[in-house]
Amino acid sequence: MTEFPKTHALMERGTDFLGSEHAVLCGAMSWVSERTLVSAISNAGGFGVIACGAMTPDLLDTEIAATKALTSKPFGVNLITMHPQLFDLIDICAKHGVTHVVLAGGIPPKGSVEAIKAFGAKVIVFAPTLALAKKLLRSGGDALVIEGMEAGGHIGPVSTSVLAQEFLPELSEDHLVFVAGGIGRGQAIASYLEMGAVGVQLGTRFACAQESIAHPDFKKAFFRANARDAITSVQVDPRLPVIPVRALKNKGTEEFTAKQIEVAKRLDSGEIEMGEAQLQIEHFWAGALRRAVIDGDVESGSIMAGQSVGMLKEEEPVADIMHKLMLQCEEALSKR
Ligand SMILES: Cc1cc2nc3c(=O)[nH]c(=O)nc-3n(C[C@H](O)[C@H](O)[C@H](O)COP(=O)(O)O)c2cc1C
């Protein structure tokens, strides 16, 4: 008998799909979602996801093997669609028999969904619009994550509450939809489940768990921050397709603005082309996130965090966070 009968009843399609006890994904977080946190999430009944980020195929190979050594529970791998070696990374997932691959960061390139399905894995996709969601679900996506702008990391322009109202009534009957962005407590999980979501994805809430390898200074910055400190990066030049990033404001956020101005100028002078300009912007954040998470450089590094950061006050074990979320959700549903 489950401790959370009402929650589990609403999550059933999600847990069947993921193979986990709770349909609670810990979204991939570059540098943070590695073997330790991913296995802790899965061992606590959730669904951990390795953030491949800019890893080489060899590094991903090692990370998957190491994660498997720490948990026998299901977990997924998140691949960024614009990774230059995307298909090699898919081969590594195939080699390990990864059961779920999350494709993030843009429309999956031709053949990628097919290549993943070819070795029997499920494909989880993101979609910023309803039309694209329908297209991706028609062309092989097995489940969808809708992620609102409250989230940490790269974000779209629309809030979770609006996306949920737009997507869930249209899709939830025939498709598996997980809701992400701004979820800090189980009460919010309850309401998205009631709207038709089969589960949720959280990042910020787990980023500074006890098992997270993030630097103590990164964690301190999280515990000190209020919701309003997790701000969106500014797009300086409309020609530069900067995807807004939500992170705690610091010197780094100002430096990113300066970097954009510099890149725009080099674009004007013909010194670099658009592709190169885009890469430089992407690389800035990749390096900056690592500096914050691993080195603890919370001055100029990028402390990616969602607005739910204001609800985090202390380091807790993953199992406690998971239990709290489930309990809050169950209590909320029981009061209805
Ligand atoms: C520090 C950090 C790094 C992230 N890195 C990635 C990433 O590499 N790939 C990805 O798809 N999402 C990334 N995300 C988004 C999370 O997977 C998740 O969807 C998001 O955190 C959910 O919203 P929340 O932060 O409000 O809980 C990141 C989020 C954070 C906070």
The ligand as a MOL file (V3000), in Angstrom:
LIG
                    3D

  0  0  0     0  0            999 V3000
M  V30 BEGIN CTAB
M  V30 COUNTS 31 33 0 0 0
M  V30 BEGIN ATOM
M  V30 1 C 21.8740 24.9150 -12.4830 0
M  V30 2 C 20.9100 24.4540 -13.5650 0
M  V30 3 C 21.4190 23.8480 -14.7230 0
M  V30 4 C 20.5480 23.3800 -15.7170 0
M  V30 5 N 21.0690 22.7450 -16.8180 0
M  V30 6 C 20.2220 22.1810 -17.7220 0
M  V30 7 C 20.7430 21.4010 -18.8010 0
M  V30 8 O 21.9520 21.2080 -18.9330 0
M  V30 9 N 19.8670 20.8500 -19.6740 0
M  V30 10 C 18.5070 21.0180 -19.5340 0
M  V30 11 O 17.7510 20.4990 -20.3610 0
M  V30 12 N 17.9850 21.7450 -18.5150 0
M  V30 13 C 18.8080 22.3090 -17.6110 0
M  V30 14 N 18.2770 22.9850 -16.5260 0
M  V30 15 C 16.8020 22.9930 -16.3290 0
M  V30 16 C 16.3580 21.8310 -15.4240 0
M  V30 17 O 16.5590 20.5990 -16.0470 0
M  V30 18 C 14.8700 21.9110 -15.0400 0
M  V30 19 O 14.0480 21.7530 -16.1700 0
M  V30 20 C 14.5060 23.2090 -14.3470 0
M  V30 21 O 15.4490 23.4810 -13.3580 0
M  V30 22 C 13.1000 23.0990 -13.7630 0
M  V30 23 O 12.6790 24.2980 -13.2060 0
M  V30 24 P 13.0070 24.7320 -11.6790 0
M  V30 25 O 14.4320 25.1420 -11.6800 0
M  V30 26 O 12.0880 25.8810 -11.4640 0
M  V30 27 O 12.7170 23.5660 -10.8010 0
M  V30 28 C 19.1340 23.5100 -15.5470 0
M  V30 29 C 18.6440 24.1210 -14.3790 0
M  V30 30 C 19.5000 24.5940 -13.3860 0
M  V30 31 C 18.9280 25.2200 -12.1410 0
M  V30 END ATOM
M  V30 BEGIN BOND
M  V30 1 1 1 2
M  V30 2 1 2 3
M  V30 3 2 2 30
M  V30 4 2 3 4
M  V30 5 1 4 5
M  V30 6 1 4 28
M  V30 7 2 5 6
M  V30 8 1 6 7
M  V30 9 1 6 13
M  V30 10 2 7 8
M  V30 11 1 7 9
M  V30 12 1 9 10
M  V30 13 2 10 11
M  V30 14 1 10 12
M  V30 15 2 12 13
M  V30 16 1 13 14
M  V30 17 1 14 15
M  V30 18 1 14 28
M  V30 19 1 15 16
M  V30 20 1 16 17
M  V30 21 1 16 18
M  V30 22 1 18 19
M  V30 23 1 18 20
M  V30 24 1 20 21
M  V30 25 1 20 22
M  V30 26 1 22 23
M  V30 27 1 23 24
M  V30 28 2 24 25
M  V30 29 1 24 26
M  V30 30 1 24 27
M  V30 31 2 28 29
M  V30 32 1 29 30
M  V30 33 1 30 31
M  V30 END BOND
M  V30 END CTAB
M  END
